[in-house]
């Protein structure tokens, strides 16, 4: 009986923490534009007509946890721009420039990408912090006539130990995961190097 008040207080504290878990939010700042993006775009020899679907990624993308309790919701408001920028880098390394697909004929390739998964969370334990992110991209590559050349998926994941698991650390995990997913996607697409005729 002597322990009952302590147990009641502990349960009460857990219930309060759980109730508060949906009351706070963290809106992550946009990732910096990749430094090579402008130069790769300017040097591109060919164009790829491009669309991105990130419509399923509205709302919270994860949580910041205190031990096992979700304390804040994490949001990534600039996801479409960030994914596009990373894909532009990978296309640029192949000699291509991603341009909006407005339905016109004449482009050698048409690339449609969908963000299938984007998760980012921070885990705060007593002695360590673990930022984590996982991103999955799916793509369909078509030729000028609309025939499917290849369907691909690229996944990236990043988890590491850090002093903190705040915005900077969550964004670093997100940047690494997005880079890996973009590289994996373009590796699967197996695009040949662009030539000047690829417009």
Backbone as CSV, one residue per row, in Angstrom:
resi,resn,N_x,N_y,N_z,CA_x,CA_y,CA_z,C_x,C_y,C_z
1,UNK,0.805,-1.207,0.000,0.000,0.000,0.000,0.844,1.264,0.000
2,UNK,2.026,1.190,0.584,2.883,2.368,0.650,3.321,2.811,-0.732
3,UNK,3.349,1.896,-1.697,3.824,2.225,-3.037,2.709,2.714,-3.949
4,UNK,1.471,2.623,-3.504,0.338,2.985,-4.358,0.402,4.427,-4.853
5,UNK,0.700,5.432,-3.994,0.766,6.810,-4.501,1.823,6.995,-5.581
6,UNK,2.987,6.349,-5.405,4.054,6.467,-6.409,3.617,5.868,-7.736
7,UNK,2.961,4.696,-7.656,2.498,4.041,-8.881,1.449,4.900,-9.566
8,UNK,0.527,5.460,-8.752,-0.527,6.314,-9.314,0.072,7.538,-9.987
9,UNK,1.082,8.150,-9.373,1.744,9.319,-9.956,2.441,8.965,-11.264
10,UNK,3.093,7.807,-11.279,3.795,7.380,-12.491,2.815,7.153,-13.634
11,UNK,1.706,6.492,-13.337,0.691,6.254,-14.369,0.106,7.567,-14.847
12,UNK,-0.121,8.473,-13.893,-0.659,9.779,-14.263,0.284,10.552,-15.170
13,UNK,1.577,10.492,-14.854,2.572,11.192,-15.678,2.614,10.608,-17.089
14,UNK,2.523,9.276,-17.192,2.524,8.638,-18.505,1.289,9.022,-19.314
15,UNK,0.143,9.084,-18.657,-1.084,9.461,-19.349,-1.030,10.903,-19.839
16,UNK,-0.468,11.791,-19.018,-0.327,13.194,-19.425,0.612,13.313,-20.617
17,UNK,1.749,12.598,-20.556,2.706,12.638,-21.674,2.073,12.115,-22.955
18,UNK,1.302,11.038,-22.830,0.640,10.488,-24.016,-0.385,11.457,-24.564
19,UNK,-1.107,12.140,-23.681,-2.110,13.108,-24.127,-1.471,14.295,-24.822
20,UNK,-0.272,14.664,-24.380,0.416,15.815,-24.968,1.126,15.482,-26.271
21,UNK,1.254,14.189,-26.584,2.085,13.791,-27.720,1.608,14.358,-29.046
22,UNK,0.331,14.648,-29.179,-0.171,15.213,-30.421,-0.298,16.723,-30.395
23,UNK,0.118,17.360,-29.321,-0.107,18.799,-29.152,1.053,19.656,-29.658
24,UNK,2.198,19.088,-29.929,3.363,19.851,-30.365,3.794,19.378,-31.748
25,UNK,4.341,20.277,-32.535,4.788,19.906,-33.875,6.124,20.553,-34.180
26,UNK,6.895,19.875,-35.008,8.168,20.381,-35.506,8.103,20.416,-37.024
27,UNK,8.151,21.605,-37.603,8.176,21.756,-39.053,9.637,21.936,-39.464
28,UNK,10.192,20.913,-40.094,11.604,20.952,-40.446,11.859,22.008,-41.518
29,UNK,12.953,22.747,-41.403,13.307,23.713,-42.458,13.692,22.984,-43.732
30,UNK,13.606,23.661,-44.878,13.961,22.992,-46.139,15.423,22.585,-46.170
31,UNK,15.701,21.485,-46.837,17.089,21.079,-47.070,17.748,22.068,-48.016
32,UNK,19.025,22.312,-47.813,19.766,23.194,-48.721,19.789,22.587,-50.116
33,UNK,19.728,23.447,-51.117,19.831,22.970,-52.496,21.208,22.348,-52.703
34,UNK,21.273,21.168,-53.323,22.585,20.539,-53.560,23.519,21.502,-54.294
35,UNK,24.764,21.641,-53.830,25.661,22.637,-54.414,25.986,22.432,-55.880
36,UNK,25.895,21.199,-56.369,26.244,20.915,-57.766,25.064,21.097,-58.714
37,UNK,23.885,21.393,-58.188,22.676,21.349,-59.003,22.715,22.321,-60.181
38,UNK,23.028,23.563,-59.939,22.999,24.563,-61.011,23.988,24.224,-62.119
39,UNK,25.195,23.804,-61.755,26.207,23.496,-62.763,25.818,22.262,-63.575
40,UNK,25.325,21.236,-62.905,24.906,20.032,-63.630,23.771,20.343,-64.603
41,UNK,22.845,21.182,-64.176,21.732,21.557,-65.053,22.224,22.322,-66.267
42,UNK,23.174,23.223,-66.055,23.673,24.035,-67.165,24.492,23.217,-68.161
43,UNK,25.097,22.127,-67.704,25.933,21.303,-68.580,25.166,20.171,-69.260
44,UNK,23.890,20.005,-68.918,23.121,18.880,-69.438,23.022,18.910,-70.956
45,UNK,23.125,17.741,-71.560,23.036,17.579,-73.018,21.632,17.214,-73.481
46,UNK,20.827,16.634,-72.595,19.496,16.194,-72.983,18.470,16.514,-71.923
47,UNK,17.197,16.432,-72.313,16.090,16.702,-71.409,15.291,15.432,-71.138
48,UNK,14.734,15.352,-69.937,13.773,14.312,-69.583,12.513,15.007,-69.097
49,UNK,11.381,14.706,-69.728,10.100,15.228,-69.256,9.769,14.543,-67.923
50,UNK,9.427,15.333,-66.912,9.418,14.836,-65.537,8.163,15.270,-64.792
51,UNK,7.597,14.329,-64.028,6.535,14.649,-63.079,6.847,13.993,-61.739
52,UNK,6.395,14.632,-60.670,6.584,14.094,-59.317,5.249,14.098,-58.595
53,UNK,4.932,12.974,-57.973,3.714,12.853,-57.177,4.110,12.634,-55.718
54,UNK,3.883,13.659,-54.903,4.131,13.539,-53.464,2.833,13.756,-52.702
55,UNK,1.710,13.514,-53.372,0.402,13.846,-52.808,0.057,13.014,-51.572
56,UNK,0.633,11.844,-51.452,0.326,11.006,-50.294,1.147,11.323,-49.062
57,UNK,1.971,12.375,-49.150,2.900,12.661,-48.067,2.497,13.877,-47.220
58,UNK,1.222,14.298,-47.328,0.779,15.388,-46.470,0.674,14.895,-45.024
59,UNK,0.759,15.826,-44.109,0.624,15.473,-42.702,1.945,15.085,-42.064
60,UNK,1.851,14.551,-40.872,3.041,14.202,-40.098,3.811,13.075,-40.752
61,UNK,5.143,13.187,-40.734,6.013,12.165,-41.311,6.712,11.332,-40.240
62,UNK,6.476,11.657,-38.970,7.086,10.905,-37.881,6.953,11.659,-36.574
63,UNK,7.764,11.269,-35.595,7.690,11.871,-34.267,9.089,12.065,-33.689
64,UNK,9.160,12.940,-32.719,10.300,12.970,-31.818,9.855,12.246,-30.555
65,UNK,10.634,11.238,-30.186,10.254,10.393,-29.060,11.102,10.729,-27.831
66,UNK,10.450,10.735,-26.664,11.155,10.741,-25.392,11.029,9.333,-24.839
67,UNK,12.135,8.594,-24.906,12.115,7.159,-24.638,11.156,6.515,-25.626
68,UNK,10.045,5.942,-25.168,9.116,5.285,-26.077,7.880,6.130,-26.372
69,UNK,7.807,7.324,-25.788,6.612,8.150,-25.934,6.779,9.170,-27.057
70,UNK,5.867,9.199,-28.034,5.934,10.246,-29.067,5.550,11.593,-28.473
71,UNK,6.466,12.562,-28.537,6.237,13.849,-27.880,5.866,14.939,-28.872
72,UNK,6.462,14.950,-30.055,6.103,15.941,-31.072,5.919,15.248,-32.422
73,UNK,5.084,15.836,-33.255,4.913,15.364,-34.626,5.893,16.103,-35.528
74,UNK,6.436,15.403,-36.520,7.424,15.989,-37.425,6.798,16.162,-38.808
75,UNK,6.979,17.362,-39.368,6.435,17.683,-40.695,7.566,18.098,-41.635
76,UNK,7.388,17.790,-42.930,8.387,18.147,-43.952,7.684,18.919,-45.066
77,UNK,7.466,20.210,-44.890,6.618,20.975,-45.817,7.200,21.172,-47.210
78,UNK,8.498,21.010,-47.400,9.123,21.258,-48.703,9.558,19.971,-49.394
79,UNK,8.908,18.869,-49.098,9.355,17.568,-49.576,9.429,17.487,-51.097
80,UNK,8.411,17.990,-51.804,8.393,17.871,-53.268,9.591,18.563,-53.895
81,UNK,9.916,19.761,-53.418,11.079,20.495,-53.941,12.369,19.751,-53.635
82,UNK,12.479,19.212,-52.433,13.706,18.522,-52.029,13.927,17.248,-52.844
83,UNK,12.860,16.483,-53.054,12.979,15.266,-53.860,13.349,15.620,-55.292
84,UNK,12.691,16.629,-55.844,12.993,17.059,-57.213,14.448,17.476,-57.351
85,UNK,14.956,18.234,-56.393,16.355,18.693,-56.467,17.334,17.518,-56.461
86,UNK,17.086,16.530,-55.626,17.987,15.375,-55.579,17.910,14.567,-56.873
87,UNK,16.715,14.433,-57.425,16.585,13.712,-58.693,17.242,14.484,-59.830
88,UNK,17.185,15.805,-59.780,17.861,16.622,-60.797,19.370,16.404,-60.758
89,UNK,19.911,16.237,-59.556,21.351,15.967,-59.436,21.691,14.639,-60.101
90,UNK,20.924,13.596,-59.806,21.210,12.280,-60.383,21.029,12.287,-61.898
91,UNK,20.003,12.989,-62.378,19.818,13.121,-63.824,20.983,13.891,-64.436
92,UNK,21.419,14.956,-63.759,22.531,15.761,-64.253,23.821,14.978,-64.368
93,UNK,24.044,14.034,-63.450,25.250,13.204,-63.521,25.238,12.297,-64.752
94,UNK,24.048,12.052,-65.283,23.912,11.277,-66.526,23.860,12.184,-67.755
95,UNK,23.905,13.489,-67.521,23.878,14.427,-68.633,22.498,14.923,-69.021
96,UNK,21.501,14.706,-68.132,20.127,15.101,-68.446,19.661,16.248,-67.549
97,UNK,18.711,16.983,-68.083,18.019,18.044,-67.362,16.562,17.631,-67.202
98,UNK,16.027,17.654,-65.978,14.619,17.343,-65.766,13.784,18.590,-66.046
99,UNK,12.804,18.456,-66.932,11.939,19.573,-67.295,10.495,19.148,-67.081
100,UNK,9.604,20.095,-66.777,8.195,19.720,-66.543,7.589,18.999,-67.738
101,UNK,6.896,17.913,-67.450,6.221,17.146,-68.506,4.866,17.794,-68.763
102,UNK,4.775,18.502,-69.874,3.536,19.196,-70.223,2.794,18.473,-71.341
103,UNK,3.122,17.192,-71.535,2.407,16.371,-72.497,2.868,16.503,-73.933
104,UNK,3.887,17.340,-74.160,4.327,17.514,-75.545,5.154,16.316,-76.012
105,UNK,5.061,16.022,-77.287,5.855,14.948,-77.879,7.270,15.449,-78.147
106,UNK,8.135,14.516,-78.445,9.479,14.902,-78.859,10.553,14.605,-77.837
107,UNK,10.163,14.497,-76.564,11.156,14.135,-75.557,11.494,12.652,-75.687
108,UNK,12.768,12.340,-75.619,13.160,10.931,-75.737,12.667,10.124,-74.547
109,UNK,12.684,10.734,-73.358,12.267,10.039,-72.147,11.231,10.861,-71.378
110,UNK,10.317,10.126,-70.745,9.351,10.713,-69.821,9.473,9.940,-68.505
111,UNK,9.707,10.658,-67.422,9.930,10.030,-66.121,8.878,10.511,-65.126
112,UNK,8.122,9.566,-64.573,7.131,9.870,-63.542,7.583,9.234,-62.232
113,UNK,7.750,10.042,-61.207,8.237,9.562,-59.914,7.173,9.802,-58.854
114,UNK,7.007,8.827,-57.982,6.077,8.954,-56.858,6.819,8.698,-55.553
115,UNK,6.571,9.555,-54.559,7.135,9.330,-53.226,6.237,8.318,-52.520
116,UNK,6.743,7.102,-52.367,5.965,6.031,-51.754,6.024,6.079,-50.233
117,UNK,7.153,6.509,-49.720,7.318,6.550,-48.263,8.298,7.644,-47.899
118,UNK,7.985,8.371,-46.847,8.923,9.341,-46.280,8.681,9.381,-44.779
119,UNK,9.623,8.866,-44.025,9.507,8.824,-42.576,10.730,9.487,-41.960
120,UNK,10.506,10.279,-40.944,11.627,10.899,-40.222,11.232,11.038,-38.753
121,UNK,12.089,10.504,-37.876,11.817,10.546,-36.440,13.122,10.705,-35.673
122,UNK,13.000,11.190,-34.458,14.146,11.292,-33.566,13.859,10.560,-32.274
123,UNK,14.792,9.704,-31.869,14.620,8.899,-30.668,15.583,9.397,-29.596
124,UNK,15.020,9.883,-28.496,15.836,10.436,-27.402,15.773,9.493,-26.209
125,UNK,16.902,8.826,-25.962,16.996,7.938,-24.817,17.837,8.617,-23.744
126,UNK,18.061,7.923,-22.657,18.753,8.536,-21.525,20.164,8.979,-21.902
127,UNK,20.916,8.123,-22.600,22.322,8.414,-22.874,22.630,8.645,-24.352
128,UNK,21.661,8.519,-25.239,21.951,8.712,-26.669,20.726,9.195,-27.418
129,UNK,20.990,9.759,-28.596,19.946,10.253,-29.491,20.115,9.566,-30.843
130,UNK,18.998,9.195,-31.484,19.064,8.460,-32.748,18.125,9.106,-33.773
131,UNK,18.614,10.030,-34.595,17.815,10.499,-35.724,17.668,9.373,-36.753
132,UNK,16.505,9.300,-37.368,16.228,8.216,-38.318,15.361,8.736,-39.460
133,UNK,15.650,8.278,-40.679,14.801,8.598,-41.821,14.816,7.446,-42.822
134,UNK,13.682,7.248,-43.474,13.566,6.261,-44.550,12.729,6.871,-45.661
135,UNK,13.203,6.758,-46.893,12.505,7.305,-48.051,12.479,6.254,-49.157
136,UNK,11.320,6.096,-49.793,11.160,5.168,-50.909,10.551,5.928,-52.084
137,UNK,11.210,5.824,-53.233,10.747,6.464,-54.464,10.453,5.391,-55.506
138,UNK,9.337,5.544,-56.200,8.988,4.640,-57.294,8.917,5.445,-58.581
139,UNK,9.329,4.839,-59.697,9.386,5.578,-60.963,8.961,4.705,-62.127
140,UNK,8.379,5.378,-63.124,8.085,4.752,-64.413,8.761,5.571,-65.496
141,UNK,9.588,4.927,-66.293,10.293,5.580,-67.393,9.656,5.143,-68.712
142,UNK,9.248,6.124,-69.531,8.624,5.840,-70.824,9.436,6.474,-71.946
143,UNK,9.266,5.930,-73.144,9.922,6.525,-74.307,9.013,7.582,-74.928
144,UNK,9.446,8.133,-76.059,8.717,9.234,-76.684,7.311,8.842,-77.113
145,UNK,7.094,7.570,-77.394,5.776,7.113,-77.836,4.865,6.721,-76.674
146,UNK,5.386,6.782,-75.457,4.581,6.425,-74.295,4.725,4.987,-73.843
147,UNK,5.599,4.230,-74.482,5.834,2.845,-74.085,6.714,2.800,-72.831
148,UNK,6.341,1.924,-71.903,7.111,1.787,-70.663,8.435,1.096,-70.954
149,UNK,9.518,1.747,-70.562,10.856,1.169,-70.692,11.227,0.401,-69.430
150,UNK,10.931,0.999,-68.286,11.339,0.369,-67.029,10.523,0.944,-65.866
151,UNK,10.231,0.085,-64.912,9.641,0.520,-63.642,10.650,0.215,-62.545
152,UNK,10.884,1.183,-61.673,11.941,1.037,-60.678,11.510,1.557,-59.316
153,UNK,12.248,1.124,-58.311,12.070,1.637,-56.959,13.442,1.870,-56.348
154,UNK,13.559,2.960,-55.625,14.801,3.262,-54.919,14.506,3.600,-53.471
155,UNK,15.197,2.943,-52.558,14.980,3.174,-51.129,16.262,3.653,-50.478
156,UNK,16.109,4.526,-49.496,17.252,5.008,-48.730,16.893,5.093,-47.260
157,UNK,17.856,4.786,-46.406,17.620,4.813,-44.965,18.859,5.351,-44.270
158,UNK,18.641,6.161,-43.236,19.764,6.690,-42.465,19.385,6.731,-40.993
159,UNK,20.233,6.134,-40.168,20.081,6.186,-38.712,21.475,6.324,-38.119
160,UNK,21.642,7.258,-37.231,22.961,7.432,-36.617,22.802,7.965,-35.195
161,UNK,23.879,7.882,-34.441,23.895,8.381,-33.068,24.431,9.804,-33.054
162,UNK,23.770,10.688,-32.295,24.178,12.087,-32.249,23.938,12.636,-30.842
163,UNK,24.483,13.838,-30.589,24.249,14.472,-29.298,22.802,14.908,-29.137
164,UNK,22.179,15.258,-30.273,20.799,15.727,-30.249,20.020,15.041,-31.363
165,UNK,18.701,15.184,-31.308,17.844,14.709,-32.387,16.817,15.794,-32.692
166,UNK,17.367,16.991,-32.961,16.525,18.140,-33.274,16.490,18.352,-34.786
167,UNK,16.077,19.542,-35.215,15.865,19.802,-36.643,17.108,19.531,-37.487
168,UNK,18.281,20.000,-37.042,19.494,19.821,-37.843,19.817,18.345,-38.035
169,UNK,19.701,17.578,-36.975,20.038,16.156,-37.050,18.985,15.381,-37.858
170,UNK,17.715,15.726,-37.673,16.660,15.077,-38.452,16.817,15.379,-39.935
171,UNK,17.185,16.615,-40.252,17.388,16.972,-41.653,18.600,16.267,-42.254
172,UNK,19.641,16.057,-41.465,20.800,15.332,-41.980,20.429,13.882,-42.282
173,UNK,19.666,13.258,-41.389,19.203,11.892,-41.652,18.335,11.859,-42.904
174,UNK,17.506,12.865,-43.065,16.611,12.942,-44.225,17.393,13.159,-45.516
175,UNK,18.408,14.012,-45.453,19.232,14.283,-46.640,19.958,13.020,-47.087
176,UNK,20.525,12.289,-46.138,21.250,11.068,-46.472,20.310,10.012,-47.052
177,UNK,19.135,9.857,-46.450,18.175,8.867,-46.945,17.691,9.233,-48.346
178,UNK,17.412,10.514,-48.565,16.927,10.958,-49.872,17.997,10.801,-50.944
179,UNK,19.236,11.101,-50.601,20.331,10.920,-51.555,20.469,9.451,-51.945
180,UNK,20.447,8.563,-50.960,20.581,7.132,-51.239,19.413,6.616,-52.079
181,UNK,18.204,7.083,-51.778,17.031,6.650,-52.549,17.126,7.117,-53.994
182,UNK,17.585,8.344,-54.200,17.706,8.896,-55.553,18.778,8.163,-56.353
183,UNK,19.899,7.874,-55.716,20.975,7.123,-56.385,20.476,5.737,-56.769
184,UNK,19.810,5.065,-55.829,19.306,3.713,-56.104,18.290,3.726,-57.242
185,UNK,17.453,4.757,-57.280,16.439,4.841,-58.335,17.089,4.989,-59.704
186,UNK,18.063,5.881,-59.825,18.708,6.098,-61.123,19.610,4.931,-61.512
187,UNK,20.177,4.240,-60.534,20.925,3.020,-60.859,20.005,1.996,-61.510
188,UNK,18.789,1.875,-60.972,17.831,0.918,-61.517,17.341,1.337,-62.904
189,UNK,17.188,2.645,-63.131,16.680,3.117,-64.423,17.642,2.838,-65.573
190,UNK,18.942,2.758,-65.268,19.969,2.423,-66.257,19.917,3.327,-67.500
191,UNK,19.767,4.619,-67.265,19.761,5.559,-68.380,21.136,5.640,-69.008
192,UNK,21.213,5.626,-70.337,22.522,5.850,-70.979,22.919,7.309,-70.850
193,UNK,24.187,7.588,-71.006,24.655,8.971,-70.977,23.970,9.769,-72.082
194,UNK,23.590,10.981,-71.754,22.874,11.813,-72.721,23.802,12.320,-73.808
195,UNK,23.219,12.485,-74.989,23.898,13.137,-76.097,23.105,14.382,-76.470
196,UNK,23.699,15.233,-77.269,23.055,16.497,-77.597,21.703,16.296,-78.292
197,UNK,21.493,15.128,-78.906,20.233,14.881,-79.615,19.089,14.526,-78.676
198,UNK,19.379,14.336,-77.379,18.354,13.878,-76.445,17.492,15.013,-75.948
199,UNK,16.911,15.764,-76.830,16.007,16.853,-76.477,14.630,16.579,-77.054
